[in-house]
């Protein structure tokens, strides 16, 4: 736990030095741009380094080690062919015991896409990066490495959706689906979020979503037919996340308070607002869905961009300061709760172990 707190403080402090500027003419790099590049590289080293150096951190770390042994034997594994191909290539390059190198590769690619997405798409890099860390997105990537690589690519791809460059968007998502096929969901979801929904259409969507409360068994049977590997597994037990519902609802209420000023006429913020609404309907009406958070996180990722933009558009200085304090305090509280839950066997990213010091534990739970 101590490692993660120190990492958060160091990286947020580094992010504070980054000030985005409009690209100047010519090839001249300003002092601030040079500072930005150095700080981004520093963030990349910190984040990917902690991820790369972990050992037996994450509830699926041992399962992936097992996959690394089974894949070259042509045994049946529940991973996609693109991931299997990466494993075989890394083992060809670095030998059969390339597990640490494979985890490292996924750490580097995931963190790279995450940082690039935040830098390109955020109006306030420091605020967005702070939320990225405190809302647990980075730390969750120490688990389910395939999923979070796909998640980082999906968040990066949002800029193509907002620009209407759907071919680039789809061509980026399709190969990523060979690593984790859940990312295919963002093709319809992100395109739908980009549409100019009318109020009655959103109301109709809410009514349709509420049918999940009545016909949950029928919908679940349909999902099992589409995804047979879920049949007779614990994933069908369902469930939802109260803390995520509270967070999503909070973002929804804040968005409504400043809707005309910050959302209604801003295509980017409308997109994130729609994603948040989709997430709210999912978590409240779709508890029957297997692994609901893996679907929801593709939608709630917009929080790290929407909240800074919303607050930045509040003209009243007192109100802006008030909401800054509220959001920062809520994020810190969320981070604290997350760290406590991270010790659970279902998460198991606390305490932090590293292969650099075999047999020792770094950052014990405190």
Secondary structure, DSSP 8 states (H G I E B T S, - for coil): -HHHHHHHHHHHHHHTT-------STT---HHHHHHHHHHHHHHHHHHHHHHTB-S-STTHHHHHHHHHHHTTT---SS-HHHHHHHHHHHHHH-S--HHHHHHHHHHHHHHHHHHHHHHH-SSHHHHHHHHHHTTHHHHTTS-HHHHHHHHHHHHHHHHHHTT-HHHHHHHHHHHTTT-GGGGHHHHHHHHHTS---HHHHHHHHHHHHGGGTSHHHHHHHHHHHSGGGTTSGGGG----HHHHHHHHHHHHHHHHTHHHHTTT-HHHHHHHHHHHHHHHHHHH-TTSTTHHHHHHHHHTTHHHHHHHHHHT---HHHHHHHHHHHHHHHHHHHHHHHHHTTSTTT---SEEBGGGTT-EES---
